[in-house]
Amino acid sequence: MKFKINRDHFSNGLAQVLNVVGSKATMPILSNVLIEAEKDYISLTTTNLDLGIRCKIKAEVKEGGSVTLPVKRLATIVRELPNVDVSFDATPNHQVKLTSGGSTFRIMGIGKEEFPPLPEFGDDKSFTLEQAELTSMLKSVSYAQSSDETRYILNGVYFNFRDGKLSLVATDGRRLALISKELEVPADSAGSIILPAKTVSELTRMLDKGEKLKIAFNDRRASFQISTDKDSSGLVDSIYLYSKVVEGNYPNYQQVIPKETHQRIKLERELFLQCVHRAALVTSEKSNSVKIKLTSNLLEITAQSPDFGEAHESMAIAYSGPDLQVAFNPAFVLDPLKALTKDEIFFELKDEVSPGVFKTLESFICVIMPVRLS
Amino acid sequence: MSAGLPFIVHLDADAFFVSVELALRPELRGKKVAVGGRERGIIASASYEARACGVYTPMPTVRALAVCPDLILLPHVGKYGEVSRQMFDLCETLTPWVQRNSIDEGYLDLKPCGLKSTAEIEAVVRGLQARIWDALQIPVSMGIATNKLVAQIASKLRKPRGFVVVAPGDEAAFLAPLDIGKLPGVGTKTEAALQARGLRTVGDVLALNDREAEAVFGRDWRGMQALARGEDDRPVETEHEDAKSYSQQETFATDIAAFAEIERVAKRMIDDLLPKIREDGKRARTLTVKVRYGDFTQESAGRSLPEASDLEMPFYPLVTPLLRQAWTQRRPLRLVSVKFSGIEAGPRQLDLFSEDAEKRRKLAAVLDKLNGRGAVVKHGHQLDGKG
């Protein structure tokens, strides 16, 4: 195998696949990237068996072939090469010679035979979405995923294609974020998957390369074909992402979304975000809550920790309901405020043991459970 | 100037459980008396007359009766907790700085009392010793020194009704002739090992040069030498330390082999302990089950919930697997115990999907209230079997 490639294109390609490596101890080849050269491009593939990524980079291929190399080290070396022109030359015994300017590296590779194949993009249920839109939807909910491994069902984002819309949901059992968009869903394509957290984070990283993406899924797997038409760093065709899904039943999230609105206030998102953020500066791991108090046209935010001190913030709002007070984990308040981009949001409250609900004029809802003091 | 006075008092009730019982039955004073379970129990406390016959605590009752056949065995009757509280309340009339260490011993710091000489300190402590006897008929021993370590060793030196004052500066000289086993942390095994190396008294520790001391005591040899010199700067802590665990155990009248029966006992302990945890406004994360066989060998197993709880429900499913894990030998059990640890307090994050838990919490509060008023509302699993 022999090809010439632009250093920055090669580096960009390796950066796409770099995060997906398996445990070195169990299967050493999972720390490697599979490099295959054909026609006028090379394809780069990594997998950890749960998630696989493949991208294609344009290259001047002189002789087709394949080899696998340790991806982290290779990416570091390529990034540091002195000259933009890089030539890559692999011998049949998997030794690779990398030349750039006055630098030459000889790297020991492993043959392709041991590299686990990625599943084929099959005839599953499939939908085409806008990359920018999916990015913003994922960002609106992904912070609410659980990282508690004992609640593995919640370690991901739930995609629900049904009733003429796509809904994304994430929850850690104490808060839940939901966003929907209208989408034509043919009856036989309706379905849902729980996309694992790691896949969500890789997917989010890739969704700025082009216009559209195609998602296909069945009960066990999901795949994403991400077009790279906006990329100018050597990516060609699409990036392909193949992931296992979290198998199991996602909790019935509809039942925890309050049906009635009790007290609703309109807030300037940025201002409220800053107030809560400042108040939270005095909280500690042991006393991790901010109190939100509503009185006539006034919102007060207080926080304290016994060994440090206290903070008090106030905001003028339009409010004429009964006085009420409720405490929340500050991160639960801040996360949706940070993820949203709208200037104004609605916050609905009832009492100190009922959930608080953030809403925007789009179909976004974030339900957060309070902290019960005393 | 006054900082040099011996302000720290260690109060140690003499044979506390027996003394409480004798206060109710003074005619038994001077006799060989012990408090403990009769059939399979252990001696919890023995009078000094009984101790002279070789009865010690904790000793299986059967053995105690063998070494001292005329031992008068009293059942647990007295209100130990109540008497203990009254005893420490009397201490607090003297100084606000009282550390209740356990039911029968604690420390007093007399610094806030404005006493100007060792003689004045002695006088007020003797007065306290007398008041405790007059009011409660509980004999106590007092150790007075400049720190907790020395005061504690002093109080135990001349029991019962001991009264030992160690003058400031005399700490090392006071400790030097004492058996090395009097030092905290030196148990019988360590004591025997040290004696084998020629270390019999506390003074022997200080006679070693640095290299010898390091060879004997390892890395912590400096700490050991400080102990031997009677150095200690721990303050008397007046705050009651919050409970770090809640536990209960039961010794059976006859060894039990039936899994279901043991399981029921363990669950009943859970039912007994959680109302206390709720009453204290706490939550627990970890449940540990311990089993003890007839020959006193024991095993235990524990497991933690992802989140602390104050409800019975999340802990019940742990009982069976933990018992299986701990009870590995196919032999009947003498004792089973249940311990809750990983105790948390304070604000509680509410859950989205746990409306049930909130309902259970309300129900538990109602049941706790009813049971507190003398009603008996039990969980179903306590009803089947012979209970």
Interface residues (C-beta under 8 A of the other chain):
Chain A: D148 T150 R151 T171 G173 R174 R175 L176 P251 V256 K286 S287 N288 S289 A327 N329 V353 P355 V367 M369 P370 V371 R372 L373 S374
Chain B: G281 P306 G346 P347 R348 Q349 L350 D351 L352 F353 E358
